[in-house]
């Protein structure tokens, strides 16, 4: 766990440097930063602006504190124009960086804004500006959310169910407070957020912005990104979204409605890839015509990197089902995947996802291996390894794809070896210590020489590192 300090501690050291060592404000701040960083202190929550210190090291009032105090005064006076101006100024300050947001959060900004939401929930202009300020404040600070806030924002979804602007802002806030915070995710789910999100998708299915932000909120409920929690509920939440919210059918239908909007399709694909956590869910997507729909959209928007990434990601997720693998090949999916990898060959993320998708499609399926090799996938995979030799994820996924292609069909080994696969994989093995298992598996199944190390011999010692 990284060490942290308060703003006051940082300011005291800056003042000491200025008074005791006659440093300028800029020198004092730089020296203080170096001092704390050498001690392993995380300074992301600290404002380090030299212009905020006087000649004697005294700290001037921070702009974010001034904005917050001005807002509090305006709220007390209940002057709408002043409140709007105060909210806009606070948002402007919070948008600067995390340190400013932390300072605002430590000075009761969250409670001030939450009270404003509660007080003005029927005043659209004030409510929308307050929500914008809360979104800025909670960016990177999900811990600020309390039970009162959770209940109030769920109430807003009901109260303004027919207002797309308020819904979008409320959902953006909820998404912010669920990122890297498992407790908030679980609380929202227990309070019925999944059903509300499904209802919003049905009611506002023609509103592109609402569809996108609702999908983003569904996605974040399936994240497992809170390092403070040993076991999260990501899988359970994904299952609930599918079974209780009937989300897969909703999203597949929406894909048909937004075929001409790649940015919306990208979010829909990303959501499907997060939800197909069980074999029967993958099967359900295929039976609803999802494979043909995804591959058609992929082909139509192959020049767009974002949709190419999401289409590859969702295809890989669905290919965990053996029937889906067959459907992808039969619908021309391999051609589209290879075309995307070739068109965007300089993009490491597309190379990684493309290789991973090919590896999933051919796993334990000899007929798929044959089709993939007929389409010269070996050329594309090895070219990706050459171009992205320093990207460990590309190297790992390409090695796995090669291994899956030749593990049961040894007749393809020479096709890889003739193109220099052995030396490329050996280079990856030397350059990337974290993908030793994948490189050794690829070399082994290609029939190449592999040095296997016996890391544990049953003795009372730890594993060799």
For each residue, the residues with C-beta under 8 A, 3 or more apart:
1:
2: 40 41 42
3: 39 40 41 42
4: 41 42 45
5: 9 10 36 41 43 46
6: 9 10
7: 10 11 45 46 47 103 106
8: 11 12
9: 5 6 12 13
10: 5 6 7 13 14 32 36 43 46 48
11: 7 8 14 15 53 59
12: 8 9 15 16
13: 9 10 16 17 32 35 36
14: 10 11 17 18 25 28 29 32 53 57
15: 11 12 18 19 28 53 56 57 58 59
16: 12 13 19 20 21 57
17: 13 14 20 21 23 27 28 31 32 57
18: 14 15 21 22 23 24 25 28 53 55 56 57
19: 15 16 22 56 57
20: 16 17
21: 16 17 18 28
22: 18 19
23: 17 18 27 28 31
24: 18 27 28 50
25: 14 18 28 29 50 51 53 57
26: 29 30 50
27: 17 23 24 30 31
28: 14 15 17 18 21 23 24 25 31 32 50 53 57
29: 14 25 26 32 33 48 49 50 53
30: 26 27 33 34
31: 17 23 27 28 34 35
32: 10 13 14 17 28 29 35 36
33: 29 30 36 37 43 48
34: 30 31 37 38
35: 13 31 32 38 39
36: 5 10 13 32 33 39 41 43
37: 33 34 40 41 43
38: 34 35
39: 3 35 36
40: 2 3 37
41: 2 3 4 5 36 37
42: 2 3 4 45
43: 5 10 33 36 37 46 48 99
44: 98 99 102
45: 4 7 42 98 99 102
46: 5 7 10 43 99
47: 7 52 62 99 100 103
48: 10 29 33 43 99
49: 29 52
50: 24 25 26 28 29 53
51: 25
52: 47 49 59 60 62
53: 11 14 15 18 25 28 29 50 57 58 59 60
54: 57 58 59 60
55: 18
56: 15 18 19
57: 14 15 16 17 18 19 25 28 53 54
58: 15 53 54
59: 11 15 52 53 54 62
60: 52 53 54
61: 65 66
62: 47 52 59 65 66 100 103
63: 66 67 93
64: 67 68 90 93 94 96 100 103 104
65: 61 62 68 69 103 104 107
66: 61 62 63 69 70
67: 63 64 70 71 86 89 90 92 93
68: 64 65 71 72 90 104 107 108 109 112
69: 65 66 72 73
70: 66 67 73 74 86 89
71: 67 68 74 75 83 86 87 89 90 112
72: 68 69 75 76 112
73: 69 70 76 77 86
74: 70 71 77 79 82 83 85 86
75: 71 72 78 83 86 112 115 116 119
76: 72 73
77: 73 74 82
78: 75 83
79: 74 82 83
80: 83 84 123 125 126
81: 84 85
82: 74 77 79 85 86
83: 71 74 75 78 79 80 86 87 116 126 129
84: 80 81 87 88 125 126 129
85: 74 81 82 88 89
86: 67 70 71 73 74 75 82 83 89 90
87: 71 83 84 90 91 116 126 129 130 132 133
88: 84 85 91 92 129 133
89: 67 70 71 85 86 92 93
90: 64 67 68 71 86 87 93 94 104 109 113 133 136 137
91: 87 88 94 95 129 132 133 136
92: 67 88 89 95 96
93: 63 64 67 89 90 96 100 104
94: 64 90 91 100 101 104 109 133 136 137 139
95: 91 92 136
96: 64 92 93 100
97: 100 101
98: 44 45 101 102 139 140 141
99: 43 44 45 46 47 48 102 103
100: 47 62 64 93 94 96 97 103 104
101: 94 97 98 104 105 136 137 138 139 140 141
102: 44 45 98 99 105 106 141
103: 7 47 62 64 65 99 100 106 107
104: 64 65 68 90 93 94 100 101 107 109 137
105: 101 102 109 110 137 141 144
106: 7 102 103
107: 65 68 103 104
108: 68 111 112
109: 68 90 94 104 105 112 113 137
110: 105 113 114 134 137 138 144 145 149
111: 108 114 115
112: 68 71 72 75 108 109 115 116
113: 90 109 110 116 117 130 133 134 137
114: 110 111 117 118 134 148 149 152
115: 75 111 112 118 119
116: 75 83 87 112 113 119 120 126 130
117: 113 114 120 121 127 130 131 134 152 156
118: 114 115 121 152
119: 75 115 116
120: 116 117 123 126 127 130
121: 117 118 127 152 155 156 159
122: 127
123: 80 120 126 127
124: 127 128 163 165 166
125: 80 84 128 129
126: 80 83 84 87 116 120 123 129 130
127: 117 120 121 122 123 124 130 131 166
128: 124 125 131 132 165 166 169
129: 83 84 87 88 91 125 126 132 133
130: 87 113 116 117 120 126 127 133 134
131: 117 127 128 134 135 166 169 170 172 173
132: 87 91 128 129 135 136 169
133: 87 88 90 91 94 113 129 130 136 137
134: 110 113 114 117 130 131 137 138 173
135: 131 132 138 139 169 172 173 176
136: 90 91 94 95 101 132 133 139
137: 90 94 101 104 105 109 110 113 133 134 141 144
138: 101 110 134 135 141 142 144 145 173 176 177
139: 94 98 101 135 136 176
140: 98 101
141: 98 101 102 105 137 138 144
142: 138 145 176 177 178 179 180 181 184
143: 181
144: 105 110 137 138 141 149 177
145: 110 138 142 149 150 177 181 184
146: 149 150
147: 150 151 187
148: 114 151 152
149: 110 114 144 145 146 152 153 177
150: 145 146 147 153 154 184 187 188 191
151: 147 148 154 155 191
152: 114 117 118 121 148 149 155 156
153: 149 150 156 157 170 173 174
154: 150 151 157 158 188 191 192 193 196
155: 121 151 152 158 159
156: 117 121 152 153 159 160 166 170
157: 153 154 160 161 167 170 171 196 200
158: 154 155 161 196
159: 121 155 156
160: 156 157 163 166 167 170
161: 157 158 167 199 200 203
162: 203
163: 124 160 166 167
164: 167 168 204 207 209 210
165: 124 128 168 169
166: 124 127 128 131 156 160 163 169 170
167: 157 160 161 163 164 170 171 200 204 210
168: 164 165 171 172 209 210 213
169: 128 131 132 135 165 166 172 173
170: 131 153 156 157 160 166 167 173 174
171: 157 167 168 174 175 197 200 210 213 214 216 217
172: 131 135 168 169 175 176 213
173: 131 134 135 138 153 169 170 176 177
174: 153 170 171 177 178 188 193 217
175: 171 172 178 179 213 216 217 220
176: 135 138 139 142 172 173 179
177: 138 142 144 145 149 173 174 181 184
178: 142 174 175 181 184 185 188 217 220 221 223
179: 142 175 176 220 223 225
180: 142 223 225 226 227
181: 142 143 145 177 178 184 185 226
182: 185 186 224 226 228 229 232 233
183: 186 187 226 229
184: 142 145 150 177 178 181 187 188
185: 178 181 182 188 189 220 221 223 232 233 237
186: 182 183 189 190 233
187: 147 150 183 184 190 191
188: 150 154 174 178 184 185 191 193 221
189: 185 186 192 193 194 221 233 237 240
190: 186 187
191: 150 151 154 187 188
192: 154 189 195 196
193: 154 174 188 189 196 197 217 221
194: 189 197 198 218 221 237 240 241 244 245
195: 192 198 199 244 245
196: 154 157 158 192 193 199 200
197: 171 193 194 200 201 214 217 218 245
198: 194 195 201 202 241 244 245 246 247 250
199: 161 195 196 202 203
200: 157 161 167 171 196 197 203 204 210 214
201: 197 198 204 205 211 214 247 250 251 254
202: 198 199 205 250
203: 161 162 199 200
204: 164 167 200 201 207 210 211 214
205: 201 202 211 253 254 257
206: 257
207: 164 204 210 211
208: 211 212 258 261 263 264
209: 164 168 212 213
210: 164 167 168 171 200 204 207 213 214
211: 201 204 205 207 208 214 215 254 258 264 267 268
212: 208 209 215 216 263 264 267
213: 168 171 172 175 209 210 216 217
214: 171 197 200 201 204 210 211 217 218
215: 211 212 218 219 251 267 268 270 271
216: 171 175 212 213 219 220 267
217: 171 174 175 178 193 197 213 214 220 221
218: 194 197 214 215 221 222 241 247 271 274 275
219: 215 216 222 223 270 271 274
220: 175 178 179 185 216 217 223
221: 178 185 188 189 193 194 217 218 237 238 241
222: 218 219 234 235 237 238 241 274 275 277
223: 178 179 180 185 219 220 226 232 234
224: 182 232 234
225: 179 180
226: 180 181 182 183 223 229 232
227: 180
228: 182
229: 182 183 226 232
230:
231:
232: 182 185 223 224 226 229
233: 182 185 186 189 236 237
234: 222 223 224 237 238
235: 222 238 239 277
236: 233 239 240
237: 185 189 194 221 222 233 234 240 241
238: 221 222 234 235 241 242 274 275 277
239: 235 236 242 243 277 278
240: 189 194 236 237 243 244 245
241: 194 198 218 221 222 237 238 244 245 247 275
242: 238 239 245 246 247 248 275 281
243: 239 240 246
244: 194 195 198 240 241
245: 194 195 197 198 240 241 242 250
246: 198 242 243 249 250
247: 198 201 218 241 242 250 251 271 275
248: 242 251 252 272 275 276 281 284 285 288 290
249: 246 252 253 288
250: 198 201 202 245 246 247 253 254
251: 201 215 247 248 254 255 268 271 272 275
252: 248 249 255 256 272 285 288 289 290 293
253: 205 249 250 256 257
254: 201 205 211 250 251 257 258 264 268
255: 251 252 258 259 265 268 269 290 293 294 297
256: 252 253 259 293
257: 205 206 253 254
258: 208 211 254 255 261 264 265 268
259: 255 256 265 296 297 300
260:
261: 208 258 264 265
262: 265 266 297 301 304 306 307
263: 208 212 266 267 306 307
264: 208 211 212 254 258 261 267 268
265: 255 258 259 261 262 268 269 297 301 307 310
266: 262 263 269 270 306 307 309 310
267: 211 212 215 216 263 264 270 271 310
268: 211 215 251 254 255 258 264 265 271 272
269: 255 265 266 272 273 294 297 307 310 311 313 314
270: 215 219 266 267 273 274 310 313 314
271: 215 218 219 247 251 267 268 274 275
272: 248 251 252 268 269 275 276 285 290 294 314 317 318
273: 269 270 276 310 313 314 316 317 318
274: 218 219 222 238 270 271 277
275: 218 222 238 241 242 247 248 251 271 272 281
276: 248 272 273 281 282 285 314 317 318 320
277: 222 235 238 239 274 281
278: 239 281 282
279: 282 283 320 321
280: 283 284
281: 242 248 275 276 277 278 284 285
282: 276 278 279 285 286 317 318 319 320 321 324
283: 279 280 286 287 321 323 324
284: 248 280 281 287 288
285: 248 252 272 276 281 282 288 290 291 318 324
286: 282 283 289 290 291 318 321 323 324 327
287: 283 284
288: 248 249 252 284 285
289: 252 286 292 293
290: 248 252 255 272 285 286 293 294 318
291: 285 286 294 295 318 324 327 328 331 333
292: 289 295 296 331
293: 252 255 256 289 290 296 297
294: 255 269 272 290 291 297 298 311 314 315 318
295: 291 292 298 299 311 315 328 331 332 333 336
296: 259 292 293 299 300
297: 255 259 262 265 269 293 294 300 301 307 311
298: 294 295 301 302 307 308 311 312 315 336 340
299: 295 296 302 332 336
300: 259 296 297
301: 262 265 297 298 304 307 308 311
302: 298 299 308 336 339 340 343
303: 343
304: 262 301 307 308
305: 308 309 344 347 350
306: 262 263 266 309 310
307: 262 263 265 266 269 297 298 301 304 310 311
308: 298 301 302 304 305 311 312 340 344 350
309: 266 305 306 312 313 349 350 353
310: 265 266 267 269 270 273 306 307 313 314
311: 269 294 295 297 298 301 307 308 314 315 340
312: 298 308 309 315 316 337 340 350 353 354 356 357
313: 269 270 273 309 310 316 317 353
314: 269 270 272 273 276 294 310 311 317 318
315: 294 295 298 311 312 318 319 328 333 337 357
316: 273 312 313 319 353 356 357 360
317: 272 273 276 282 313 314 320
318: 272 273 276 282 285 286 290 291 294 314 315 321 324 328
319: 282 315 316 324 325 328 357 360 361
320: 276 279 282 317 324 360
321: 279 282 283 286 318 324 325
322: 325 326 364 365
323: 283 286 326 327
324: 282 283 285 286 291 318 319 320 321 327 328
325: 319 321 322 328 329 360 361 362 363 365 368
326: 322 323 329 330 365 368
327: 286 291 323 324 330 331 333
328: 291 295 315 318 319 324 325 331 333 334 361
329: 325 326 333 334 361 367 368 371 372
330: 326 327
331: 291 292 295 327 328
332: 295 299 335 336
333: 291 295 315 327 328 329 336 337 361
334: 328 329 337 338 358 361 371 372 375 377
335: 332 338 339 375
336: 295 298 299 302 332 333 339 340
337: 312 315 333 334 340 341 354 357 358
338: 334 335 341 342 354 375 376 377 380
339: 302 335 336 342 343
340: 298 302 308 311 312 336 337 343 344 350 354
341: 337 338 344 345 350 351 354 355 380 384
342: 338 339 345 380
343: 302 303 339 340
344: 305 308 340 341 347 350 351
345: 341 342 351 383 384 387
346: 387
347: 305 344 350 351
348: 351 352 388 391 393 394
349: 309 352 353
350: 305 308 309 312 340 341 344 347 353 354
351: 341 344 345 347 348 354 355 384 387 388 391 394 397 398
352: 348 349 355 356 391 393 394 397
353: 309 312 313 316 349 350 356 357 397
354: 312 337 338 340 341 350 351 357 358 380 384
355: 341 351 352 358 359 381 384 394 397 398 400 401
356: 312 316 352 353 359 360 397 400 401
357: 312 315 316 319 337 353 354 360 361
358: 334 337 354 355 361 362 372 377 381 401 405
359: 355 356 362 363 397 400 401 403 404
360: 316 319 320 325 356 357 363
361: 319 325 328 329 333 334 357 358 365 368 372
362: 325 358 359 365 368 369 372 401 404 405
363: 325 359 360 404
364: 322 408
365: 322 325 326 361 362 368 369
366: 369 370 408 409
367: 329 370 371
368: 325 326 329 361 362 365 371 372
369: 362 365 366 372 373 404 405 408 409 412
370: 366 367 373 374 409
371: 329 334 367 368 374 375
372: 329 334 358 361 362 368 369 375 377 405
373: 369 370 376 377 378 405 409 412 415
374: 370 371
375: 334 335 338 371 372
376: 338 373 379 380
377: 334 338 358 372 373 380 381 401 405
378: 373 381 382 402 405 412 415 416 419 421
379: 376 382 383 419
380: 338 341 342 354 376 377 383 384
381: 355 358 377 378 384 385 398 401 402
382: 378 379 385 386 398 416 419 420 421 424
383: 345 379 380 386 387
384: 341 345 351 354 355 380 381 387 388 394 398
385: 381 382 388 389 394 395 398 424 425 428
386: 382 383 389 424
387: 345 346 351 383 384
388: 348 351 384 385 391 394 395
389: 385 386 395 424 427 428 431
390: 431
391: 348 351 352 388 394 395
392: 395 396 432 434 435
393: 348 352 396 397
394: 348 351 352 355 384 385 388 391 397 398
395: 385 388 389 391 392 398 399 428 431 432 435 438 439
396: 392 393 399 400 432 434 435 438
397: 351 352 353 355 356 359 393 394 400 401
398: 351 355 381 382 384 385 394 395 401 402
399: 395 396 402 403 425 428 435 438 439 441 442
400: 355 356 359 396 397 403 404 438 441 442
401: 355 356 358 359 362 377 381 397 398 404 405
402: 378 381 398 399 405 406 416 421 425 442 445 446
403: 359 399 400 406 407 438 441 442 445
404: 359 362 363 369 400 401 407
405: 358 362 369 372 373 377 378 401 402 409 412 416
406: 402 403 409 410 412 413 416 445 446
407: 403 404 445
408: 364 366 369
409: 366 369 370 373 405 406 412
410: 406 413 447
411: 414
412: 369 373 378 405 406 409 415 416
413: 406 410 416 417 445 446 447
414: 411 417 418
415: 373 378 412 418 419
416: 378 382 402 405 406 412 413 419 421 446
417: 413 414 420 421 422 446 447 448
418: 414 415
419: 378 379 382 415 416
420: 382 417 423 424
421: 378 382 402 416 417 424 425 442 446
422: 417 425 426 443 446 448
423: 420 426 427
424: 382 385 386 389 420 421 427 428
425: 385 399 402 421 422 428 429 439 442 443 446 448
426: 422 423 429 430 439 443
427: 389 423 424 430 431
428: 385 389 395 399 424 425 431 432 435 439
429: 425 426 432 435 436 439 440 443
430: 426 427
431: 389 390 395 427 428
432: 392 395 396 428 429 435 439
433: 436
434: 392 396
435: 392 395 396 399 428 429 432 438 439
436: 429 433 439 440
437: 440 441
438: 395 396 399 400 403 435 441 442
439: 395 399 425 426 428 429 432 435 436 442 443
440: 429 436 437 443 444 450 452
441: 399 400 403 437 438 444 445
442: 399 400 402 403 421 425 438 439 445 446
443: 422 425 426 429 439 440 446 448 449 450
444: 440 441 447 448 450
445: 402 403 406 407 413 441 442
446: 402 406 413 416 417 421 422 425 442 443
447: 410 413 417 444
448: 417 422 425 443 444
449: 443
450: 440 443 444
451:
452: 440
453: 464
454: 457
455: 463 464
456: 459 461 463 464
457: 454
458:
459: 456
460:
461: 456
462:
463: 455 456
464: 453 455 456
465:
